[in-house]
Amino acid sequence: MAKREIVYKDHRFAIAYELEGEGIPCVVLHGWGSRKEIMQQAFKNCKGLQRLYIDLPGFGRSSNDLVLTTQDYANLIDKFLQAINFPKEIVVGHSFGGKVAVLLNPKLLVLLSSAGIPTQKPLGVKAKIMLYKMLKPFGIMKLRNLFVSNDAKGMSENMYETFKNVVDEDFREVFAEFSGKSLLFWGEQDTATPLASGKEIEKLLHSTLHIFPEDHYFFLRHGKEICEAIRKTYEKL
């Protein structure tokens, strides 16, 4: 593992990363609450691609003490890639990483069960949000973990505020404005980013959706197959 320090908004960020394989340069971004190792596990047998695995700021071994937006994440990763002189030929993004990936505007965008299409919250979740907002002025912040989703538990305050910034973003316009080539891969049983979201993004990107029978982490079982599809698609560009 290596680290590279960059400065963004007058703050220093130590970005952890690993470079594996040889071939076409490919940036690989994990989802919210995850880290680069899960992506490495998925694509460890990938051939023909030089994979750059990155811990997004605030996750894994990459630092963050600011409240960020998804655009901030894209700006940070863009600056980091420039610092290490790594091109944006192919960018693969899982879940939240998919939103960062499309903002990077790569030559080939690869989305794995990407976030970006807001879904209707269950009534119970809406009730918890309303109760939290009512109790917040009375010091209920100390009991935050009783109210937040599993994706937000145990976070620092700045990462929790970052989570609130990014969790319900509507990226329909961003997807529609992307003009490069794209590949979409999805899990049929995904409940975090439902298949219906994938089908909507497919239309917005004018792309083709590849569906696998598993859940949000379907790519852990199909990394080699996905890698081959990425390589073949890029070689035709």
MARBA-3410 file (N, C-alpha, C, O; in Angstrom, 1 decimal):
237
0.8,-1.2,0.0,0.0,0.0,0.0,0.9,1.3,0.0,1.9,1.3,0.7 ~ 0.5,2.3,-0.8,1.1,3.6,-0.8,0.2,4.7,-0.4,-1.0,4.5,-0.4 ~ 0.7,5.8,-0.1,-0.1,7.0,0.2,0.5,8.2,-0.5,1.7,8.3,-0.7 ~ -0.4,9.1,-0.9,0.0,10.3,-1.6,-0.8,11.5,-0.9,-2.0,11.4,-0.8 ~ -0.1,12.5,-0.5,-0.7,13.6,0.2,-1.1,14.7,-0.8,-0.2,15.1,-1.7
-2.3,15.2,-0.8,-2.7,16.3,-1.6,-3.4,17.3,-0.8,-3.8,17.1,0.3 ~ -3.4,18.6,-1.3,-4.1,19.7,-0.6,-5.3,20.1,-1.3,-5.3,20.3,-2.5 ~ -6.4,20.2,-0.6,-7.7,20.5,-1.2,-8.5,21.4,-0.2,-8.7,21.0,1.0 ~ -8.9,22.5,-0.6,-9.6,23.5,0.3,-8.8,23.8,1.5,-9.3,23.8,2.6 ~ -7.5,24.0,1.3,-6.5,24.3,2.4,-6.4,23.2,3.4,-5.9,23.5,4.6
-6.8,22.0,3.1,-6.7,20.9,4.0,-5.9,19.8,3.3,-5.9,19.6,2.1 ~ -5.1,19.0,4.2,-4.3,18.0,3.6,-5.0,16.6,3.7,-5.6,16.3,4.7 ~ -5.0,15.9,2.6,-5.6,14.6,2.6,-4.5,13.6,2.2,-3.8,13.7,1.2 ~ -4.4,12.5,3.0,-3.5,11.4,2.7,-4.3,10.3,2.1,-5.1,9.6,2.7 ~ -4.1,10.1,0.8,-4.9,9.2,0.0,-4.1,7.8,-0.1,-3.0,7.8,-0.6
-4.7,6.8,0.4,-4.2,5.4,0.3,-4.6,4.7,-1.0,-5.7,4.8,-1.4 ~ -3.6,4.1,-1.6,-3.9,3.4,-2.9,-3.0,2.2,-3.1,-1.9,2.1,-2.5 ~ -3.4,1.4,-4.0,-2.6,0.3,-4.5,-2.7,0.1,-6.0,-3.8,0.2,-6.5 ~ -1.6,-0.2,-6.6,-1.6,-0.4,-8.1,-1.3,-1.9,-8.4,-0.3,-2.4,-7.9 ~ -2.1,-2.5,-9.2,-1.9,-3.9,-9.5,-2.1,-4.2,-10.9,-2.9,-3.6,-11.6
-1.4,-5.2,-11.4,-1.6,-5.7,-12.8,-0.9,-4.8,-13.8,-0.3,-3.8,-13.5 ~ -1.1,-5.2,-15.1,-0.5,-4.5,-16.2,-1.6,-4.4,-17.3,-2.4,-5.3,-17.4 ~ -1.5,-3.4,-18.1,-2.4,-3.2,-19.2,-3.0,-1.8,-19.3,-2.4,-0.8,-19.0 ~ -4.3,-1.8,-19.7,-5.0,-0.5,-19.8,-5.2,0.1,-18.4,-5.7,-0.7,-17.5 ~ -4.9,1.3,-18.2,-5.1,1.9,-16.9,-6.6,2.0,-16.5,-7.4,2.5,-17.3
-6.9,1.6,-15.3,-8.3,1.5,-14.8,-8.4,1.9,-13.3,-7.7,1.3,-12.5 ~ -9.1,3.0,-13.0,-9.3,3.4,-11.7,-10.5,2.7,-11.1,-11.6,2.5,-11.7 ~ -10.4,2.2,-9.8,-11.5,1.4,-9.2,-11.9,2.0,-7.9,-11.0,2.2,-7.0 ~ -13.1,2.4,-7.8,-13.6,3.1,-6.6,-14.7,2.3,-5.8,-15.6,1.8,-6.4 ~ -14.5,2.2,-4.5,-15.4,1.4,-3.7,-16.7,2.2,-3.4,-16.8,3.4,-3.7
-17.6,1.6,-2.7,-18.8,2.3,-2.3,-18.7,2.9,-0.9,-17.7,2.8,-0.2 ~ -19.8,3.5,-0.4,-19.9,4.1,0.9,-19.7,3.1,2.0,-20.3,2.0,2.0 ~ -18.8,3.4,3.0,-18.6,2.6,4.1,-17.6,1.4,3.8,-17.4,0.6,4.7 ~ -17.1,1.4,2.6,-16.2,0.3,2.2,-14.8,0.7,2.1,-14.4,1.8,2.7 ~ -14.0,0.0,1.5,-12.5,0.3,1.3,-12.0,-0.4,0.1,-12.7,-1.3,-0.5
-10.8,-0.1,-0.3,-10.2,-0.6,-1.6,-10.1,-2.1,-1.6,-10.1,-2.8,-2.6 ~ -9.9,-2.7,-0.4,-9.6,-4.2,-0.3,-10.7,-5.0,-0.9,-10.5,-6.1,-1.5 ~ -12.0,-4.6,-0.7,-13.1,-5.4,-1.3,-13.1,-5.4,-2.8,-13.5,-6.3,-3.4 ~ -12.6,-4.2,-3.4,-12.5,-4.2,-4.8,-11.3,-5.0,-5.3,-11.4,-5.6,-6.4 ~ -10.3,-5.0,-4.5,-9.1,-5.8,-4.9,-9.5,-7.3,-4.9,-9.1,-8.1,-5.7
-10.3,-7.7,-3.9,-10.7,-9.1,-3.8,-11.5,-9.5,-5.0,-11.4,-10.6,-5.5 ~ -12.4,-8.6,-5.5,-13.2,-8.9,-6.7,-12.4,-9.0,-8.0,-12.7,-9.9,-8.8 ~ -11.4,-8.2,-8.1,-10.7,-8.1,-9.4,-9.3,-8.6,-9.3,-8.4,-8.3,-10.2 ~ -9.0,-9.5,-8.4,-7.6,-10.0,-8.2,-7.2,-10.8,-9.4,-6.0,-10.9,-9.6 ~ -8.1,-11.5,-10.1,-7.7,-12.3,-11.2,-7.9,-11.6,-12.6,-8.0,-12.3,-13.6
-8.0,-10.3,-12.5,-8.3,-9.5,-13.7,-7.0,-9.4,-14.6,-5.9,-9.2,-14.0 ~ -7.1,-9.7,-15.9,-6.0,-9.6,-16.8,-6.2,-8.5,-17.8,-7.3,-8.3,-18.3 ~ -5.1,-7.8,-18.2,-5.2,-6.8,-19.3,-5.6,-5.4,-18.8,-5.6,-4.5,-19.6 ~ -5.7,-5.3,-17.5,-6.0,-3.9,-16.9,-5.0,-3.7,-15.8,-4.8,-4.5,-14.9 ~ -4.5,-2.5,-15.8,-3.7,-2.0,-14.6,-4.6,-1.3,-13.7,-5.1,-0.2,-14.0
-4.9,-1.9,-12.5,-6.0,-1.4,-11.6,-5.4,-0.5,-10.5,-4.5,-0.9,-9.8 ~ -5.9,0.7,-10.4,-5.6,1.6,-9.3,-6.7,1.6,-8.3,-7.8,2.1,-8.6 ~ -6.5,0.9,-7.2,-7.5,0.9,-6.1,-7.3,2.0,-5.1,-6.1,2.2,-4.7 ~ -8.3,2.7,-4.8,-8.2,3.9,-4.0,-9.1,3.8,-2.8,-10.3,3.4,-2.9 ~ -8.6,4.2,-1.6,-9.5,4.4,-0.5,-10.0,5.8,-0.6,-9.2,6.8,-0.5
-11.3,6.0,-0.7,-11.9,7.3,-0.8,-11.7,8.0,0.6,-11.7,7.4,1.6 ~ -11.5,9.4,0.6,-11.2,10.1,1.8,-12.3,9.8,2.9,-13.5,9.9,2.6 ~ -11.8,9.5,4.1,-12.7,9.1,5.2,-13.0,7.7,5.3,-13.6,7.2,6.3 ~ -12.4,6.9,4.4,-12.6,5.4,4.4,-11.3,4.7,4.3,-10.3,5.2,3.8 ~ -11.2,3.5,4.8,-10.0,2.7,4.8,-8.9,3.5,5.5,-9.0,3.9,6.6
-7.8,3.7,4.8,-6.6,4.4,5.3,-6.5,5.8,4.7,-5.4,6.4,4.9 ~ -7.5,6.3,4.1,-7.4,7.7,3.6,-8.1,8.7,4.6,-9.2,8.4,5.1 ~ -7.5,9.8,4.8,-7.9,10.7,5.9,-8.9,11.7,5.3,-9.0,12.0,4.1 ~ -9.8,12.2,6.2,-10.7,13.3,5.9,-11.2,13.9,7.2,-11.7,13.2,8.1 ~ -11.1,15.2,7.4,-11.7,15.9,8.5,-12.6,17.0,8.1,-12.8,18.0,8.9
-13.1,17.0,6.9,-14.0,18.0,6.4,-15.4,17.4,6.1,-15.5,16.2,6.0 ~ -16.4,18.2,6.0,-17.7,17.8,5.5,-17.6,18.0,3.9,-17.4,19.1,3.4 ~ -17.8,16.9,3.2,-17.7,16.9,1.8,-19.0,16.6,1.1,-20.0,16.1,1.6 ~ -19.0,16.9,-0.2,-20.1,16.6,-1.2,-19.5,15.5,-2.1,-18.3,15.3,-2.2 ~ -20.4,15.0,-3.0,-19.9,14.0,-4.0,-19.0,14.7,-5.0,-18.0,14.2,-5.4
-19.3,16.0,-5.3,-18.4,16.8,-6.2,-17.1,17.0,-5.6,-16.1,16.9,-6.3 ~ -17.0,17.2,-4.3,-15.7,17.3,-3.6,-14.9,16.0,-3.7,-13.7,16.1,-4.0 ~ -15.6,14.9,-3.6,-14.9,13.6,-3.7,-14.3,13.5,-5.1,-13.2,13.1,-5.3 ~ -15.1,13.9,-6.1,-14.6,13.8,-7.5,-13.4,14.8,-7.7,-12.5,14.4,-8.4 ~ -13.5,16.0,-7.2,-12.4,16.9,-7.3,-11.2,16.4,-6.6,-10.1,16.5,-7.2
-11.3,15.8,-5.5,-10.2,15.2,-4.7,-9.5,14.1,-5.5,-8.3,14.1,-5.6 ~ -10.3,13.2,-6.0,-9.8,12.1,-6.8,-9.1,12.5,-8.1,-8.1,12.0,-8.5 ~ -9.7,13.5,-8.7,-9.2,14.1,-9.9,-7.8,14.7,-9.7,-6.9,14.5,-10.4 ~ -7.7,15.4,-8.6,-6.4,16.1,-8.2,-5.4,15.0,-7.8,-4.2,15.1,-8.2 ~ -5.9,14.0,-7.2,-5.0,12.8,-6.8,-4.4,12.1,-8.0,-3.2,11.8,-8.1
-5.3,11.9,-9.0,-4.9,11.2,-10.3,-3.8,12.1,-11.0,-2.9,11.5,-11.6 ~ -4.1,13.4,-11.0,-3.1,14.2,-11.6,-1.7,14.2,-10.9,-0.7,14.2,-11.5 ~ -1.8,14.1,-9.6,-0.6,14.1,-8.8,0.3,12.9,-9.0,1.5,12.9,-9.0 ~ -0.4,11.7,-9.3,0.4,10.5,-9.5,0.5,10.2,-11.0,1.0,9.1,-11.4 ~ -0.1,11.1,-11.8,0.0,11.0,-13.3,-0.6,9.7,-13.8,-0.1,8.9,-14.6
-1.9,9.4,-13.3,-2.6,8.3,-13.8,-3.9,8.7,-14.5,-4.7,9.5,-14.0 ~ -4.1,8.3,-15.8,-5.2,8.8,-16.6,-6.5,8.2,-16.2,-6.7,7.2,-15.5 ~ -7.5,8.9,-16.7,-8.9,8.6,-16.5,-9.5,7.8,-17.7,-10.6,8.2,-18.2 ~ -8.8,6.8,-18.2,-9.3,6.1,-19.3,-10.5,5.3,-19.0,-11.6,5.4,-19.7 ~ -10.4,4.5,-17.9,-11.5,3.7,-17.4,-11.7,4.0,-15.9,-10.7,4.0,-15.2
-12.9,4.3,-15.5,-13.2,4.4,-14.1,-14.3,3.5,-13.7,-15.4,3.6,-14.3 ~ -14.1,2.6,-12.7,-15.1,1.7,-12.2,-15.6,2.2,-10.9,-14.7,2.5,-10.0 ~ -16.9,2.3,-10.7,-17.4,2.7,-9.4,-18.5,1.9,-8.9,-19.5,1.6,-9.6 ~ -18.4,1.4,-7.7,-19.5,0.6,-7.0,-20.3,1.6,-6.1,-19.8,2.3,-5.3 ~ -21.6,1.5,-6.3,-22.6,2.2,-5.4,-22.2,3.7,-5.3,-22.3,4.4,-6.4
-21.9,4.3,-4.2,-21.5,5.7,-4.1,-20.3,6.0,-5.0,-20.3,7.1,-5.6 ~ -19.4,5.1,-5.1,-18.3,5.2,-6.0,-18.7,5.5,-7.5,-18.0,6.1,-8.3 ~ -19.9,5.0,-7.8,-20.4,5.2,-9.2,-20.7,6.7,-9.4,-20.5,7.2,-10.6 ~ -21.2,7.4,-8.4,-21.5,8.8,-8.6,-20.2,9.6,-8.8,-20.1,10.5,-9.6 ~ -19.2,9.2,-8.0,-17.9,9.8,-8.1,-17.3,9.6,-9.5,-16.7,10.4,-10.1
-17.5,8.3,-10.0,-16.9,7.9,-11.3,-17.5,8.7,-12.4,-16.8,9.2,-13.3 ~ -18.8,8.9,-12.4,-19.4,9.6,-13.6,-19.0,11.1,-13.6,-18.8,11.7,-14.6 ~ -18.8,11.7,-12.4,-18.3,13.1,-12.3,-16.9,13.2,-12.8,-16.4,14.3,-13.2 ~ -16.1,12.1,-12.8,-14.7,12.2,-13.3,-14.7,12.2,-14.8,-13.6,12.5,-15.4 ~ -15.8,11.9,-15.4,-15.9,12.0,-16.9,-14.9,11.1,-17.6,-14.1,11.7,-18.4
-14.8,9.8,-17.4,-13.8,9.0,-18.0,-14.1,8.7,-19.5,-15.2,8.9,-19.9 ~ -13.2,8.1,-20.2,-13.4,7.6,-21.5,-14.4,6.5,-21.5,-15.3,6.4,-22.3 ~ -14.2,5.6,-20.5,-15.2,4.4,-20.3,-15.6,4.4,-18.9,-14.8,4.3,-18.0 ~ -16.9,4.6,-18.7,-17.5,4.6,-17.3,-18.1,3.2,-17.1,-18.9,2.7,-17.9 ~ -17.7,2.6,-15.9,-18.2,1.3,-15.6,-18.9,1.4,-14.2,-18.3,1.7,-13.2
-20.2,1.2,-14.2,-21.0,1.3,-12.9,-21.4,-0.1,-12.4,-21.9,-0.9,-13.2 ~ -21.1,-0.3,-11.2,-21.5,-1.5,-10.5,-22.6,-1.2,-9.4,-22.3,-0.6,-8.4 ~ -23.8,-1.5,-9.7,-24.9,-1.1,-8.8,-24.8,0.3,-8.3,-24.7,0.5,-7.1 ~ -24.7,1.2,-9.2,-24.4,2.6,-8.8,-25.6,3.3,-8.0,-26.7,3.0,-8.2 ~ -25.2,4.1,-7.1,-26.2,5.0,-6.4,-26.5,6.2,-7.4,-25.8,6.3,-8.4
-27.4,7.0,-7.0,-27.7,8.2,-7.9,-29.2,8.3,-8.2,-29.6,9.4,-8.8 ~ -30.0,7.3,-8.0,-31.4,7.4,-8.3,-32.1,7.2,-6.9,-32.1,6.1,-6.4 ~ -32.6,8.3,-6.3,-33.3,8.2,-5.0,-34.4,7.2,-5.0,-35.2,7.2,-6.0 ~ -34.5,6.5,-3.9,-35.7,5.6,-3.8,-36.5,6.0,-2.6,-36.1,6.7,-1.7 ~ -37.8,5.6,-2.7,-38.8,5.9,-1.6,-38.4,5.2,-0.3,-38.2,4.0,-0.3
-38.3,6.0,0.8,-38.0,5.5,2.1,-39.2,4.8,2.7,-40.3,5.3,2.5 ~ -39.1,3.7,3.4,-40.2,3.0,4.1,-40.7,4.0,5.1,-40.1,4.9,5.6 ~ -42.0,3.8,5.5,-42.7,4.7,6.5,-41.9,4.7,7.8,-41.8,5.8,8.4 ~ -41.4,3.5,8.3,-40.7,3.5,9.5,-39.5,4.4,9.5,-39.1,5.0,10.5 ~ -38.7,4.4,8.4,-37.5,5.2,8.3,-37.9,6.7,8.3,-37.2,7.5,8.9
-39.0,7.0,7.6,-39.5,8.4,7.6,-39.8,8.9,9.0,-39.5,10.0,9.4 ~ -40.4,8.0,9.8,-40.8,8.3,11.1,-39.6,8.6,12.0,-39.6,9.5,12.8 ~ -38.6,7.7,11.8,-37.3,7.9,12.6,-36.6,9.2,12.3,-36.1,9.9,13.2 ~ -36.6,9.6,11.0,-36.0,10.9,10.6,-36.8,12.0,11.2,-36.1,13.0,11.7 ~ -38.1,12.0,11.2,-38.9,13.1,11.8,-38.7,13.2,13.3,-38.5,14.3,13.8
-38.6,12.1,14.0,-38.4,12.1,15.4,-37.0,12.6,15.7,-36.8,13.4,16.7 ~ -36.0,12.2,14.9,-34.6,12.7,15.1,-34.6,14.2,15.0,-33.9,14.9,15.8 ~ -35.2,14.8,14.0,-35.2,16.2,13.7,-35.9,16.9,14.9,-35.5,18.1,15.3 ~ -36.9,16.3,15.5,-37.7,17.0,16.6,-36.8,17.0,17.8,-36.9,18.0,18.6 ~ -36.0,15.9,18.1,-35.3,15.8,19.3,-33.9,16.4,19.2,-33.2,16.7,20.3
-33.4,16.7,18.0,-32.0,17.2,17.8,-31.8,18.5,18.6,-30.7,18.6,19.2 ~ -32.7,19.4,18.7,-32.4,20.7,19.5,-32.2,20.4,21.0,-31.8,21.3,21.7 ~ -32.7,19.3,21.4,-32.6,19.0,22.9,-31.4,18.1,23.2,-31.4,17.4,24.3 ~ -30.4,18.1,22.4,-29.2,17.3,22.7,-29.2,15.9,22.4,-28.5,15.1,22.9 ~ -30.1,15.5,21.5,-30.3,14.0,21.1,-29.1,13.5,20.3,-29.0,12.4,20.0
-28.2,14.5,19.9,-27.0,14.1,19.1,-26.2,12.9,19.7,-25.7,12.1,19.0 ~ -26.2,12.9,21.0,-25.5,11.8,21.7,-26.1,10.4,21.4,-25.4,9.4,21.6 ~ -27.4,10.4,21.1,-28.1,9.2,20.8,-28.2,9.0,19.3,-29.1,8.2,18.8 ~ -27.4,9.6,18.5,-27.5,9.6,17.0,-27.6,8.2,16.4,-28.4,7.9,15.5 ~ -26.7,7.3,17.0,-26.7,5.9,16.4,-28.0,5.1,16.6,-28.2,4.1,15.9
-28.9,5.6,17.4,-30.2,5.0,17.6,-31.1,5.3,16.4,-32.1,4.6,16.2 ~ -30.8,6.4,15.7,-31.7,6.9,14.7,-31.1,6.7,13.2,-31.9,6.6,12.3 ~ -29.8,6.7,13.1,-29.2,6.7,11.7,-29.2,5.3,11.1,-29.4,4.3,11.9 ~ -29.0,5.2,9.8,-29.0,3.9,9.1,-27.7,3.2,9.4,-26.7,3.8,10.0 ~ -27.6,1.9,9.1,-26.4,1.2,9.3,-25.2,1.8,8.6,-24.0,1.7,9.0
-25.4,2.5,7.4,-24.3,3.1,6.7,-23.7,4.2,7.4,-22.6,4.6,7.1 ~ -24.4,4.8,8.4,-23.9,6.0,9.1,-23.4,5.8,10.5,-22.9,6.7,11.1 ~ -23.7,4.6,11.0,-23.3,4.3,12.4,-21.8,4.3,12.7,-21.1,3.8,11.8 ~ -21.4,4.8,13.8,-20.0,4.8,14.1,-19.2,5.8,13.4,-17.9,5.9,13.6 ~ -19.8,6.7,12.6,-19.0,7.7,11.9,-18.7,8.9,12.8,-19.3,9.2,13.8
-17.6,9.6,12.4,-17.3,10.9,13.0,-18.4,11.9,12.6,-19.1,11.6,11.6 ~ -18.4,13.0,13.3,-19.5,14.0,13.0,-19.3,14.5,11.6,-20.4,14.7,10.9 ~ -18.1,14.8,11.1,-18.0,15.3,9.7,-18.3,14.3,8.7,-18.9,14.7,7.6 ~ -18.1,13.0,8.9,-18.5,12.0,8.0,-20.0,11.8,8.0,-20.6,11.4,6.9 ~ -20.6,11.9,9.1,-22.0,11.8,9.2,-22.7,12.9,8.4,-23.7,12.7,7.7
-22.2,14.2,8.5,-22.7,15.3,7.8,-22.4,15.1,6.3,-23.2,15.5,5.4 ~ -21.3,14.5,6.0,-21.0,14.2,4.6,-22.0,13.1,4.0,-22.5,13.3,2.9 ~ -22.3,12.1,4.9,-23.3,11.1,4.5,-24.6,11.8,4.2,-25.3,11.4,3.2 ~ -25.0,12.7,5.0,-26.3,13.4,4.8,-26.3,14.2,3.4,-27.3,14.3,2.8 ~ -25.1,14.7,3.1,-25.0,15.4,1.8,-25.2,14.5,0.6,-25.7,15.0,-0.4
-24.7,13.3,0.7,-24.6,12.5,-0.5,-25.7,11.4,-0.6,-26.0,10.9,-1.7 ~ -26.4,11.0,0.5,-27.2,9.8,0.5,-28.4,9.9,-0.4,-28.8,8.9,-1.0 ~ -29.0,11.1,-0.5,-30.3,11.1,-1.3,-30.1,12.0,-2.6,-31.1,12.5,-3.1 ~ -28.9,12.1,-3.1,-28.7,12.9,-4.3,-29.4,12.3,-5.5,-29.4,11.1,-5.7 ~ -29.9,13.2,-6.3,-30.5,12.7,-7.6,-29.5,13.0,-8.7,-29.3,14.2,-9.1
-29.0,12.0,-9.3,-28.0,12.2,-10.4,-28.5,11.9,-11.8,-27.7,11.7,-12.7 ~ -29.8,12.0,-11.9,-30.4,11.7,-13.2,-29.8,12.7,-14.3,-29.4,12.2,-15.4 ~ -29.7,13.9,-14.0,-29.2,14.9,-15.0,-27.7,14.6,-15.3,-27.3,14.8,-16.4 ~ -27.0,14.3,-14.2,-25.5,14.0,-14.4,-25.4,12.8,-15.3,-24.5,12.8,-16.2 ~ -26.1,11.7,-15.1,-26.0,10.5,-16.0,-26.4,10.9,-17.4,-25.8,10.5,-18.4
-27.5,11.7,-17.5,-28.0,12.0,-18.9,-27.0,12.9,-19.6,-26.9,12.8,-20.9 ~ -26.2,13.7,-18.9,-25.2,14.5,-19.6,-23.9,13.9,-19.9,-23.1,14.4,-20.7 ~ -23.7,12.7,-19.4,-22.4,11.9,-19.7,-22.4,11.5,-21.1,-23.4,10.9,-21.6 ~ -21.4,11.8,-21.9,-21.3,11.6,-23.3,-20.3,10.5,-23.7,-20.2,10.1,-24.9 ~ -19.6,9.9,-22.7,-18.7,8.8,-23.0,-19.4,7.5,-23.1,-20.6,7.4,-23.1
-18.5,6.5,-23.3,-19.0,5.1,-23.4,-19.2,4.6,-22.0,-18.5,4.9,-21.1 ~ -20.2,3.7,-21.8,-20.5,3.2,-20.4,-20.9,1.7,-20.4,-21.4,1.2,-21.4 ~ -20.6,1.1,-19.3,-21.0,-0.3,-19.1,-21.7,-0.3,-17.7,-21.2,0.3,-16.8 ~ -22.8,-1.1,-17.6,-23.6,-1.2,-16.4,-23.7,-2.6,-16.0,-24.0,-3.5,-16.8 ~ -23.4,-2.9,-14.7,-23.5,-4.2,-14.1,-24.3,-4.1,-12.8,-24.1,-3.2,-12.0
-25.3,-5.1,-12.6,-26.2,-4.9,-11.5,-26.5,-6.3,-10.9,-26.4,-7.3,-11.6 ~ -26.9,-6.3,-9.6,-27.3,-7.5,-8.9,-28.9,-7.5,-8.9,-29.5,-6.6,-8.5 ~ -29.4,-8.6,-9.4,-30.9,-8.7,-9.5,-31.6,-8.6,-8.1,-32.7,-8.1,-8.0 ~ -30.9,-9.1,-7.1,-31.4,-9.1,-5.7,-31.0,-7.9,-4.9,-31.1,-7.9,-3.7 ~ -30.4,-6.9,-5.5,-29.9,-5.8,-4.8,-31.0,-5.0,-4.2,-32.0,-4.6,-4.8
-30.9,-4.7,-2.9,-31.9,-3.9,-2.1,-31.4,-2.6,-1.8,-32.1,-1.7,-1.4 ~ -30.0,-2.4,-1.9,-29.4,-1.1,-1.6,-29.6,-0.1,-2.7,-30.0,1.0,-2.5 ~ -29.3,-0.6,-3.9,-29.6,0.2,-5.1,-30.4,-0.7,-6.1,-29.8,-1.5,-6.8 ~ -31.7,-0.7,-6.0,-32.5,-1.7,-6.7,-32.3,-1.8,-8.2,-31.8,-0.8,-8.8 ~ -32.6,-2.9,-8.7,-32.5,-3.1,-10.2,-33.2,-2.1,-11.0,-32.8,-1.7,-12.1
-34.3,-1.6,-10.5,-35.1,-0.6,-11.2,-34.3,0.7,-11.4,-34.4,1.3,-12.4 ~ -33.4,1.0,-10.4,-32.5,2.1,-10.6,-31.5,1.9,-11.8,-31.2,2.8,-12.6 ~ -31.0,0.6,-11.8,-30.1,0.3,-12.9,-30.8,0.4,-14.3,-30.2,0.9,-15.2 ~ -32.0,0.0,-14.4,-32.8,0.1,-15.6,-33.0,1.6,-16.0,-33.0,1.9,-17.2 ~ -33.2,2.4,-15.0,-33.4,3.9,-15.3,-32.1,4.5,-15.8,-32.0,5.3,-16.7
-31.0,4.1,-15.1,-29.7,4.7,-15.5,-29.3,4.1,-16.9,-28.7,4.9,-17.7 ~ -29.7,2.9,-17.2,-29.4,2.4,-18.5,-30.0,3.3,-19.6,-29.3,3.5,-20.7 ~ -31.2,3.7,-19.4,-31.8,4.6,-20.4,-31.2,6.0,-20.5,-31.0,6.5,-21.5 ~ -30.8,6.5,-19.3,-30.2,7.8,-19.2,-28.8,7.8,-19.9,-28.5,8.8,-20.6 ~ -28.1,6.7,-19.8,-26.8,6.7,-20.4,-26.8,6.1,-21.8,-25.8,6.1,-22.5
-27.9,5.6,-22.3,-28.1,4.9,-23.6,-27.0,3.7,-23.6,-26.3,3.6,-24.6 ~ -27.0,3.0,-22.5,-26.1,1.9,-22.4,-26.8,0.6,-22.4,-28.0,0.5,-22.6 ~ -26.0,-0.5,-22.0,-26.6,-1.8,-21.9,-26.4,-2.3,-20.5,-25.2,-2.2,-19.9 ~ -27.4,-2.9,-19.9,-27.3,-3.3,-18.5,-27.1,-4.8,-18.4,-27.8,-5.6,-19.1 ~ -26.1,-5.2,-17.7,-25.8,-6.7,-17.5,-26.2,-7.1,-16.1,-25.7,-6.5,-15.1
-27.1,-8.0,-16.0,-27.7,-8.4,-14.7,-27.2,-9.7,-14.2,-27.1,-10.7,-15.0 ~ -26.8,-9.8,-12.9,-26.3,-11.0,-12.3,-27.3,-11.4,-11.2,-28.0,-10.5,-10.7 ~ -27.4,-12.6,-10.8,-28.5,-13.1,-9.9,-28.3,-12.7,-8.4,-29.2,-12.8,-7.6 ~ -27.1,-12.1,-8.0,-26.8,-11.9,-6.6,-27.3,-10.5,-6.2,-28.1,-9.8,-6.8 ~ -26.7,-10.1,-5.0,-27.2,-8.8,-4.4,-26.2,-7.6,-4.7,-25.6,-7.6,-5.8
-26.1,-6.7,-3.8,-25.4,-5.4,-4.0,-23.9,-5.7,-4.3,-23.2,-4.9,-4.9 ~ -23.4,-6.9,-3.8,-22.0,-7.2,-3.9,-21.8,-8.4,-4.9,-20.9,-9.2,-4.8 ~ -22.6,-8.4,-5.9,-22.6,-9.5,-7.0,-21.2,-9.6,-7.6,-20.8,-10.6,-8.0 ~ -20.5,-8.4,-7.7,-19.2,-8.4,-8.5,-18.2,-9.2,-7.8,-17.2,-9.6,-8.4 ~ -18.3,-9.6,-6.5,-17.3,-10.4,-5.8,-17.3,-11.8,-6.4,-16.2,-12.4,-6.3
-18.3,-12.2,-7.1,-18.3,-13.5,-7.7,-18.1,-13.5,-9.2,-18.0,-14.5,-9.8 ~ -18.1,-12.3,-9.7,-18.1,-12.1,-11.2,-17.0,-11.2,-11.7,-17.1,-10.6,-12.8 ~ -16.0,-10.9,-10.9,-15.0,-10.0,-11.2,-14.2,-10.3,-12.5,-14.0,-9.4,-13.3 ~ -13.9,-11.5,-12.7,-13.2,-11.9,-13.9,-14.0,-11.7,-15.2,-13.5,-11.2,-16.2 ~ -15.3,-12.0,-15.1,-16.2,-11.8,-16.2,-16.4,-10.3,-16.5,-16.4,-9.9,-17.7
-16.5,-9.5,-15.5,-16.7,-8.1,-15.6,-15.4,-7.5,-16.2,-15.5,-6.6,-17.1 ~ -14.3,-7.9,-15.7,-13.0,-7.4,-16.2,-12.8,-7.6,-17.7,-12.4,-6.8,-18.4 ~ -13.2,-8.8,-18.1,-13.1,-9.2,-19.5,-14.0,-8.3,-20.4,-13.6,-7.9,-21.5 ~ -15.2,-8.0,-19.9,-16.1,-7.2,-20.6,-15.6,-5.8,-20.7,-15.7,-5.1,-21.8 ~ -15.0,-5.3,-19.7,-14.4,-3.9,-19.7,-13.3,-3.9,-20.7,-13.2,-2.9,-21.5
-12.4,-4.8,-20.7,-11.2,-4.8,-21.6,-11.7,-4.9,-23.1,-11.2,-4.1,-23.9 ~ -12.6,-5.7,-23.4,-13.1,-5.9,-24.7,-13.8,-4.6,-25.2,-13.6,-4.2,-26.4 ~ -14.6,-4.0,-24.3,-15.3,-2.8,-24.7,-14.3,-1.6,-24.9,-14.5,-0.9,-25.9 ~ -13.3,-1.5,-24.1,-12.3,-0.4,-24.2,-11.6,-0.6,-25.5,-11.3,0.4,-26.2 ~ -11.2,-1.8,-25.9,-10.4,-2.0,-27.1,-11.1,-1.7,-28.4,-10.5,-1.5,-29.4
-12.5,-1.6,-28.3,-13.3,-1.2,-29.4,-13.5,0.3,-29.6,-14.1,0.7,-30.6 ~ -13.1,1.0,-28.6,-13.3,2.5,-28.6,-12.5,3.2,-29.6,-12.5,4.4,-29.8
END
